Each structure stands twice: as C-alpha cells, then as structure tokens.
Amino acid sequence: MSVQAWTYIMVGASFTLYIGIAIWAKARSRQDFYVAGSHVPPVLNGMATAADWMSAASFISMAGLISFMGRDGSVYLMGWTGGYVLLALLLAPYLRKFGKFTVPDFVGDRYYSQLARFVAIVCAIFVSFTYVAGQMRGVGIVFSRFLNVNITVGVLIGMGIVFFYAVLGGMKGITYTQVAQYCVLIFAYLVPAIFISLMMTGTPIPQLGFGGTLTDGSGTFLLDRLNGLNQELGFNTYTDGSKSTIDVFFITASLMVGTAGLPHVIVRFYTVPKVSDARSSAGWALLFIALLYTTAPAVAAFARTNLLTTISDAEYAKAPKWFKNWEATGLIAFEDKNKDGLIQYRGPKSDLENELTIDRDIMVLANPEIAGLPNWVVGLVAAGGLAAALSTAAGLLLVISTSIAHDLLKRELYPEISPERELAAARIAAGVAVCIAGYFGLHPPGFVAQVVAFAFGLAAASFFPAIIMGIFSKRMNKYGAISGMVVGLLFTASYIVYFKFVSPETNHAAHWWFGISPEGIGTVGMLLNVLVANLVSYRTPPPPPEIQELVESIRMP
C-alpha cells in the first residue's frame, strides 16, 4: 500500500481510539474536568505526564534541531530532561499536598491576594498560548505532508479532534487519551530508530548505534563520518558547537526552570490520589520520557547522515521520491542558482552558494522515507507526530480553560457561580481557546522547538520563582511575588519581542545582552524576578501567621 493509505489507516485508527476514550471518560463533575477526580493510578499518570510533556517539539523538532545544530542542539535535550527532574524533586509533591486544582490557585492562596492570582492567571494563559502555537504547527506539518492537504486544513483537522476530547472529557478524558497517545508516540519513535540503527550500524539499540561504527566495512564511526560530511559541505563540525558557553548555559537553565514552571505539567500531579502517588508518578514519567530522549541524538545523527549522502550534489531531475513529496509541502525548497541541475546543499563555510532550504521540523517525519523504510513505518511516524502534538495541545488548552472558568470566574468575578455553570464555562473557554490556538498554529512566531523555547523562558521568568519561593520561603509575601512575576514576565517578553519581531536584523550575538540569545533570556528574567521579589518582600510586612503555618505544613512529609 502507498504511504498515504498507510497514513490514513494509522491516523484514522489512532483518532478513533482517542475519540472512543473521550466518550468513555466523559467528565461529569468539576473534579473530573479539572483533575480527573484525583483517582488516576501512578503508572498511568506517569504515561499521561510523559505524553503531556513530550510535545511536538520533543517528537518532531528536537532531533531536527540536533541534526542541524549538532552539539549546540543538545541544550534542548539537557534543559528539558533536567527540568523534569527539577519539577519532580522540588515542586510536584508539595503542590500535590497543597491540594488545589491549578497553579493560580496555589499562587492566590499562598500569597493571600486576588491580584497575585490574577497575575498568575495572565501568566498561565500567556505561556500556554505561546506553547500551544508550536503544537498546532506540528499538527499542520504532519497533515500537509502525509494526507496531501495544506497546513491550514491540517491545523483545522487537529483543532476539531482536540476540541472534541478536551471539551467533552476535560482532564479525565485528556488523561486517559494521553495514555494511549504515549503508547502511539513512543512506538512510532522507536520503531524507525531501531530499523535505521540496524541498517547503518548493525545494532538494534539506537543509543549504541549513535556511538558505533558503520556497517559499510570501512570501520568508520558514525559521528566521524558525519563530521567529515559536514566539513566537506561547509557546515560546522557536527560534534563541535558554535554557541558561546554563556548562551549554552543560559538556554539550558531557562529550559530547565521553564519546564518546572509549566502549568500544564504541574497540574498532572493533582490527578493522583495522594502525595506519595505524585512522587511515584513523577518517577514513572521520567522513565517513560527517557525512552524518547535518549534515542533523539541517535535519530538526529541517522537523519543528518542519510540526508547529506542522499541529496548532496544529486541531479534534481533524478531526486528521490521523498524529496519531491516534501518539496510539494513547501518545507523543502530548491533554487538552481547556477543552472547546472545539481542540488547544491552547502553551509556558510563553503565557497559555493547554497541552493537548498530545509525546514528542520521535517527531519524526524522524513527520516523513514530518506532511509527507505517500509511505507507502514512512515504512516506510523505520522500518527506518532500527531499524538505528540495533540496530547500537549490538549493539556495546554485545559490550563487555559480552567484559568478562565475556575481561577477567573469562580475565584475572582462570580464566586457564587454554580458547579454546573462553572463546568459549562470551562467547556466554552476550552472551545474558544482551541480557535485561538488554531490561529497561532497558522501564524507561529518560529519553528516548533523555537516557539516552545520561548514559552519555557516565559514560564521560567514568571511562574517558577513564585512557586519555589512560595514553598520554601515563609518570608516571601504577596508584594514581592507580584512584583517579581510582573518584572520577570515583562522583561523576558520584551527581549523576545524586540529581537524576534521589532528588530530581527539585530538578532545575533553582537547585539544580545551579554551574548544571551532570546531562547536563553528567561534565565535572566528569573533572576530579576527573584531579586525584585526579595527586595520588595523584605521592605514590606511579612505574611500573616496562618500563611507561614501553611508553608510549613506543605513541606511536612
């Protein structure tokens, strides 16, 4: 069967499964809609957390980044993995013991302030919409290639599916759907990686193949071959980095802290019955996440090697079928500048002019086709990419809807609202959020992983300091927390907007503040948040005794 036929089968079967689960797990109460009734077993919650956290950026874009950036791309791998460890150790158990529905709930009650709650709501919505833009773009990319529709239609289809199970099932439906989506995405990621590792290095374990020798009889290590190919074509050496040490540090720190501050991941730890289950599910999630994250560098190296050996200096008229298929989506573009009919793919260090533009978000999706794997594997990868994007999009949309219905309406504007009306408002908010997310998916401010990096930076500069100081500092008061969140968010957002949109021509190290890129500026925003929060806090009255007792109680085992 053709790739398209297999894609219809794989995607259709997975979507049918998701819709069936959503109907079975329909939310029937506020508790179901917000935290799945707090009855999810730790192992299943670990799988759902892994699916929620491993977004389109993890599945589609991370290996693509590493394949193009080489060692520099490892900042995403280190930042996101380290951030989850930070979340599991420092935040999850304490927030679960606090026992409320949302992060703004914690901020509002801990800082005894409606204004603090409102600032947290704004931060949650702002961060979530920034993040969800990357997920919807990932959905559009998958559909545009494998179902032969344009990205707009692909985003609309994804919106419809997410709308159905997010609005109908709430957190309960999303949780059990994400369990299924994790199974789909991890199987779809590992199967082609194992196939290609066997073909290129003779080992079925991609992590070992990454450091192994090629099966062509040369005895050459995979990474040595890749370094040689990159240098021949004028690219940076794959295993060397071009980013400054300070920028690598700040990007990694921003991603780590941003991961720990992402509201859609934090809320997952409210869905288990007790605090010990939150710790257990965090451990399971780390195991499930590691399956993909330890495989990503190998996938990146396999894809880059096959790409360079397949199309570099090949005749355009005889280009492989996969090249033509992706060219039709607009995500690969060839311009024959010297009119010699050859695909001249060159880096900045080459004397020849580059004629090929490749969207780095396609590398994982195109990898099975480049390697010549069976069509069913290509269809499986398409289903996995959609599972990764849709699982995270659903979690983010739920954060947006609960921020509006529970935190804004119930806790701020209409405290007397009935549970039934609050649930209806949450579903309406989720529907509106889907539409806005679709718009951002059609007009994203960058490629998938870059957009996600901005979201993590914003979370690092706003949420994380308020949460961590709220747990571990009895002296931190509402004045300090609010001031810190506002300063951190405004500084980080302004820096990103200036270099990415207002003055993109200056977006390089010579103009960055201390050489820190927009992707890493969230770390500076976090430090400013902490500094301002402590300065303001120690110059204003301490929190009331009952709040200090609350802080003490949530730290007790």
C-alpha positions in Angstrom: 0.0 0.0 0.0 1.0 3.6 -0.5 2.3 5.9 2.2 -0.9 7.9 2.1 -3.0 4.7 2.5 -1.0 3.6 5.5 -1.2 7.1 7.0 -5.0 7.1 6.7 -5.1 3.7 8.4 -2.7 4.6 11.2 -4.0 8.1 11.8 -7.7 7.0 11.5 -7.2 4.1 13.9 -5.5 6.4 16.5 -8.1 9.1 16.2 -10.9 6.6 16.6 -9.2 5.3 19.8 -8.8 8.8 21.2 -12.5 9.7 20.5 -13.6 6.4 22.0 -11.6 7.0 25.1 -13.0 10.6 25.4 -16.6 9.3 25.2 -15.8 6.6 27.8 -14.1 9.0 30.2 -16.5 11.9 29.8 -16.2 14.4 32.7 -19.3 14.5 34.8 -18.2 16.9 37.6 -15.8 19.8 38.2 -13.4 17.4 39.9 -13.4 15.2 36.8 -12.9 18.1 34.5 -10.1 19.8 36.4 -8.1 16.9 38.0 -9.7 13.7 36.7 -11.3 13.1 40.0 -7.8 12.7 41.6 -8.1 8.9 41.0 -5.5 8.2 38.3 -3.1 5.4 39.2 0.6 6.5 39.3 1.8 4.4 36.4 -1.0 5.7 34.1 -0.4 9.2 35.4 3.3 8.8 34.6 2.4 7.8 31.0 0.0 10.7 30.7 2.5 13.1 32.1 5.1 11.9 29.7 2.7 12.4 26.7 1.7 15.8 28.1 5.4 16.9 28.4 6.7 15.3 25.2 5.2 17.7 22.8 5.6 18.2 19.1 8.9 19.9 20.0 10.2 16.7 21.6 8.9 14.3 18.9 9.1 16.4 15.7 11.5 19.2 16.3 14.2 18.3 18.9 16.0 15.7 16.8 15.7 18.1 13.8 17.4 20.8 15.9 20.2 18.4 16.9 20.6 17.2 13.3 21.2 20.8 12.1 22.9 22.3 15.1 25.0 19.4 16.2 26.3 19.8 19.8 24.5 23.1 20.1 21.2 21.4 19.8 21.9 19.4 23.0 20.8 22.4 25.1 17.2 21.4 24.4 17.9 17.8 25.4 19.7 18.7 28.6 17.3 21.5 29.5 14.0 19.6 29.1 15.3 16.5 30.8 17.0 18.3 33.7 13.9 20.5 34.1 11.7 17.5 34.6 14.0 16.2 37.4 13.8 19.6 39.0 10.0 19.5 38.8 9.7 16.0 40.2 12.0 16.8 43.2 11.2 20.4 44.1 7.7 21.1 43.2 5.4 18.1 42.4 5.0 16.6 45.9 4.5 19.9 47.7 1.9 21.2 45.2 0.0 18.0 45.4 -0.1 18.2 49.2 -1.5 21.7 48.8 -4.4 20.1 47.1 -5.9 22.7 44.8 -6.8 22.5 41.1 -4.4 24.9 39.5 -1.2 26.9 39.8 -3.1 30.2 40.1 -5.0 28.6 43.0 -1.7 28.0 44.7 -0.3 31.4 44.0 -3.6 33.2 45.0 -3.9 31.3 48.3 -0.2 31.2 49.2 0.2 34.9 48.6 -3.3 35.7 50.1 -4.0 38.0 47.2 -6.6 38.2 44.4 -4.1 40.4 42.5 -1.4 37.6 42.7 -4.0 35.1 41.5 -4.9 37.4 38.6 -1.2 37.9 37.6 -0.7 34.1 37.7 -3.8 33.6 35.5 -2.4 36.1 32.9 1.0 34.3 33.1 -0.7 30.8 32.6 -2.7 31.9 29.6 0.2 33.8 28.0 2.6 30.9 28.4 0.1 28.3 27.3 -0.9 30.1 24.2 2.8 30.6 23.2 3.4 26.9 23.8 0.3 25.7 22.0 1.2 27.6 18.8 4.1 25.2 18.3 1.8 22.1 18.8 -0.7 23.2 16.2 2.0 24.0 13.7 3.3 20.4 14.3 -0.2 19.1 13.5 -0.3 21.1 10.3 3.1 19.9 9.1 2.1 16.2 9.6 -1.2 16.6 7.8 0.3 18.7 5.0 2.8 16.0 4.0 1.1 12.7 4.7 -2.5 13.5 3.9 -1.7 15.8 1.0 -3.6 18.8 2.4 -2.2 22.2 3.1 -1.1 23.3 6.5 -4.3 25.3 7.1 -6.5 22.3 6.6 -4.2 20.2 8.7 -4.5 22.7 11.6 -8.3 22.8 11.3 -8.5 19.0 11.5 -6.3 18.9 14.5 -8.4 21.6 16.1 -11.5 19.5 15.6 -10.0 16.4 17.3 -8.7 18.3 20.3 -11.9 20.3 20.6 -13.9 17.0 20.9 -11.9 15.3 23.6 -10.8 18.3 25.6 -14.2 19.9 25.7 -16.1 16.7 26.3 -13.7 14.9 28.7 -11.8 17.6 30.5 -8.8 16.4 32.5 -10.4 12.9 32.9 -10.8 12.4 29.1 -7.4 14.0 28.4 -5.6 11.9 30.9 -6.7 8.5 29.5 -6.4 9.8 26.0 -2.8 10.8 26.7 -2.0 7.3 28.0 -3.0 6.0 24.6 -1.1 8.8 22.8 2.1 8.0 24.8 1.9 4.4 23.6 1.4 5.5 20.0 4.2 8.2 20.0 6.9 6.1 21.7 6.2 3.1 19.4 6.3 5.4 16.4 9.6 7.0 17.6 11.4 3.8 18.5 10.5 1.5 15.6 12.1 3.6 12.8 15.1 4.4 15.1 15.7 0.6 15.6 15.3 -0.1 11.9 17.8 2.6 10.9 20.2 1.7 13.6 20.3 -1.9 12.4 20.8 -0.8 8.8 23.6 1.7 9.5 25.4 0.3 12.4 24.2 -3.3 12.8 22.8 -2.8 16.4 19.1 -2.7 17.3 19.8 -0.3 20.1 19.9 3.3 18.7 21.7 4.6 21.7 24.6 2.2 21.0 24.4 2.8 17.3 24.9 6.5 17.8 28.5 5.8 19.0 29.0 2.8 16.9 30.8 2.0 13.6 29.1 1.9 10.2 28.3 -1.4 8.5 29.8 -0.5 5.2 33.1 -2.2 6.1 35.1 1.0 6.5 35.3 0.7 10.3 34.4 4.4 10.4 32.4 5.7 13.4 29.0 7.2 12.6 30.0 10.6 14.1 33.3 10.7 12.3 31.5 10.1 9.0 29.0 12.9 9.9 31.8 15.3 10.9 33.5 14.6 7.6 30.4 15.2 5.5 29.6 18.4 7.4 33.1 19.8 6.8 33.2 18.8 3.1 29.9 20.7 2.5 30.9 23.8 4.5 28.9 23.3 7.7 30.2 23.4 11.3 31.7 20.2 12.6 28.8 18.2 14.0 30.4 17.4 17.3 31.7 21.0 17.9 29.5 23.8 19.0 29.3 27.4 17.7 27.3 28.9 20.5 29.1 30.7 23.3 29.4 28.9 26.7 27.3 31.6 28.4 24.5 31.3 25.9 24.5 27.5 26.2 24.3 27.8 30.0 21.5 30.3 29.9 19.4 28.4 27.4 19.8 25.2 29.3 18.9 26.8 32.6 15.9 28.6 31.0 14.6 25.4 29.6 15.2 23.5 32.9 13.4 26.1 35.1 10.8 26.7 32.4 9.9 23.0 32.4 9.4 23.1 36.2 7.2 26.1 35.9 4.9 24.9 33.0 1.3 24.9 34.4 0.0 22.1 32.2 2.7 19.7 33.6 2.3 20.8 37.2 -1.5 20.2 37.1 -0.8 16.5 36.3 0.3 15.9 39.9 -3.2 16.9 41.2 -4.7 13.9 39.4 -3.4 11.2 41.7 -5.0 10.1 45.0 -2.2 11.2 47.4 1.2 12.8 47.8 3.2 9.6 47.6 1.5 8.8 44.3 2.7 12.2 43.0 6.3 11.2 43.7 5.7 7.7 42.2 4.1 9.1 39.0 7.0 11.6 38.6 9.4 8.7 38.7 7.4 6.7 36.1 7.1 9.7 33.9 10.9 10.2 33.9 11.4 6.6 32.9 8.9 6.9 30.0 10.4 10.2 28.9 13.9 8.8 28.9 12.9 6.2 26.3 12.5 9.0 23.7 15.1 11.5 24.9 18.0 9.0 25.0 17.0 8.0 21.4 16.8 11.5 20.0 20.5 12.2 19.4 20.8 8.9 17.5 17.8 9.8 15.4 19.3 13.2 14.6 22.7 11.7 13.6 21.0 9.0 11.4 18.8 11.5 9.7 21.6 14.0 9.0 23.9 11.4 7.6 21.3 9.9 5.3 20.2 13.4 4.2 23.7 14.5 3.2 24.6 11.3 1.4 21.2 11.2 -0.4 20.8 14.6 -1.9 24.1 16.5 -1.8 25.2 17.1 -5.4 22.5 14.8 -6.7 20.7 15.5 -10.0 17.5 17.4 -9.3 15.7 15.6 -12.2 16.6 12.2 -10.5 15.9 13.3 -6.9 14.4 10.6 -4.7 10.7 10.4 -4.3 10.8 11.6 -0.7 12.4 14.8 -1.8 9.7 15.6 -4.3 7.0 14.7 -1.7 8.4 17.1 0.8 9.1 19.8 -1.8 5.4 19.8 -2.6 4.6 20.9 1.0 6.9 23.9 0.7 9.1 22.7 3.6 12.0 21.9 1.3 12.8 24.5 -1.4 15.4 24.1 -4.2 16.6 27.0 -6.3 19.1 26.1 -9.1 21.1 29.3 -8.9 23.9 28.2 -11.2 21.6 26.3 -13.6 23.6 23.1 -13.5 20.7 20.8 -12.5 22.5 19.6 -9.3 21.2 20.0 -5.8 24.0 22.1 -4.2 23.5 21.9 -0.4 26.2 23.9 1.2 27.0 25.5 4.6 28.3 29.0 5.4 32.0 27.9 5.3 31.7 26.7 1.7 33.0 28.6 -1.4 29.8 27.5 -3.3 26.4 29.1 -2.9 23.7 27.1 -1.1 20.6 26.2 -3.3 18.6 24.2 -0.8 16.4 25.3 2.1 15.2 22.7 4.5 12.7 23.2 7.4 14.3 21.5 10.3 10.9 20.4 11.6 10.7 17.7 8.9 13.7 15.7 9.8 12.0 13.1 12.1 9.0 12.9 9.9 11.1 12.4 6.7 13.6 10.1 8.3 11.9 6.8 7.5 11.4 7.9 3.8 15.0 9.1 3.5 16.2 5.7 4.9 13.9 3.8 2.6 11.9 2.1 5.3 8.5 0.4 4.5 5.5 2.6 4.0 3.7 1.4 7.1 6.6 2.8 9.2 6.1 6.2 7.5 2.4 6.1 8.4 3.2 5.1 11.9 5.5 8.1 12.4 2.8 10.4 11.1 0.4 9.0 13.8 3.1 9.4 16.4 3.8 13.0 15.5 0.1 13.8 15.7 -0.2 12.0 19.1 2.7 14.1 20.5 1.3 17.4 19.3 -2.3 16.7 20.2 -1.5 15.4 23.7 0.3 18.5 24.8 -2.1 20.8 23.0 -5.0 19.3 25.0 -3.2 19.8 28.3 -2.4 23.4 27.5 -6.0 24.1 26.4 -7.2 22.7 29.7 -4.9 25.0 31.6 -6.4 27.9 29.6 -10.0 26.9 30.2 -9.5 26.2 33.9 -7.6 29.5 34.3 -10.7 31.3 32.9 -13.5 29.3 34.4 -12.1 28.3 37.8 -9.5 30.9 38.6 -11.0 34.0 37.0 -14.8 33.4 37.1 -15.2 31.2 40.2 -12.4 32.7 42.4 -12.5 36.3 41.1 -15.6 37.6 39.3 -18.5 35.3 40.2 -17.8 33.4 43.5 -21.5 32.4 43.7 -21.5 30.6 40.3 -22.9 27.0 40.5 -20.7 24.0 39.8 -22.8 23.2 36.7 -22.4 26.7 35.2 -18.7 26.7 36.1 -18.3 23.4 34.2 -20.2 24.9 31.2 -18.0 28.0 31.3 -14.8 25.8 31.3 -16.1 23.9 28.2 -16.9 27.2 26.4 -13.5 28.6 27.3 -11.8 25.4 26.0 -13.7 25.8 22.7 -12.6 29.4 22.3 -9.0 28.5 23.3 -9.0 25.9 20.5 -9.9 28.5 17.9 -7.2 30.9 19.1 -4.6 28.1 19.3 -5.5 27.2 15.7 -4.8 30.8 14.6 -1.4 30.8 16.3 -0.7 27.4 14.6 -1.3 29.0 11.2 0.9 32.1 12.1 3.6 30.8 14.5 6.5 33.1 15.5 9.1 30.5 14.6 9.7 26.8 14.1 8.2 24.4 16.6 11.0 23.9 19.1 11.9 27.6 19.0 8.4 28.7 19.8 8.3 26.2 22.7 11.7 27.5 24.0 10.1 31.0 24.2 7.2 29.5 26.2 9.7 27.9 28.6 11.6 31.1 29.0 8.4 33.0 29.9 7.4 30.3 32.4 10.9 30.4 33.9 10.7 34.2 34.4 7.2 34.2 35.9 5.9 31.1 37.5 8.9 29.2 38.8 10.3 31.8 41.2 6.8 32.5 42.7 6.2 28.8 43.2 9.6 27.8 44.6 9.7 30.8 47.0 6.1 30.1 47.9 7.1 26.6 49.0 10.5 27.2 50.7 10.3 30.8 52.0 7.9 31.7 54.8 9.1 35.4 54.5 8.0 35.8 50.8 4.8 37.9 50.8 2.3 38.9 48.2 4.0 42.2 47.3 7.3 40.5 46.5 5.7 37.7 44.5 3.5 40.0 42.4 6.4 42.4 41.7 8.7 39.6 40.7 6.3 38.0 38.4 5.4 41.2 36.6 9.1 42.3 36.2 10.2 38.8 35.1 7.4 38.4 32.5 7.7 41.9 31.1 11.4 41.8 30.8 11.6 38.4 29.1 8.6 39.1 26.8 10.1 42.5 25.8 13.5 41.0 25.0 12.0 38.2 22.9 9.6 40.5 21.0 12.3 43.1 20.3 14.9 40.7 18.8 12.3 38.4 17.0 9.8 40.9 15.7 10.7 44.6 16.2 14.4 44.4 15.1 15.0 40.8 13.7 18.0 42.1 11.7 19.9 42.6 15.0 19.1 39.1 16.3 22.7 37.9 16.6 25.3 37.7 19.4 26.8 41.1 18.7 23.6 42.8 19.8 22.4 40.5 22.5 22.7 41.5 26.1 25.9 39.8 27.4 25.7 37.5 24.4 22.5 35.8 25.7 20.0 34.8 22.9 16.2 35.3 23.2 15.9 31.5 23.8 18.1 31.9 27.0 16.9 35.2 28.3 14.3 33.5 30.5 17.1 32.7 33.0 17.9 36.4 33.3 14.1 37.1 33.7 14.0 34.5 36.5 17.0 36.1 38.3 15.4 39.5 38.1 12.1 38.0 39.4 13.9 36.6 42.4 15.9 39.8 43.1 12.9 42.1 42.8 10.7 39.7 44.8 13.1 39.5 47.7 13.9 43.3 47.7 10.2 44.2 47.8 9.3 41.4 50.3 11.9 42.4 52.9 10.7 46.0 52.7 7.0 45.2 53.2 5.1 43.4 56.0 5.6 39.7 56.4 2.9 37.2 55.5 0.2 36.6 58.2 0.9 33.8 60.7 -1.6 31.4 59.1 0.2 31.7 55.7 3.5 30.9 57.3 1.9 27.9 59.0 0.6 26.8 55.6 4.0 27.0 54.1 5.4 24.9 57.0 2.6 22.3 56.6 3.0 21.6 52.9 6.7 20.9 53.5 6.0 18.3 56.1 6.2 14.7 54.8 
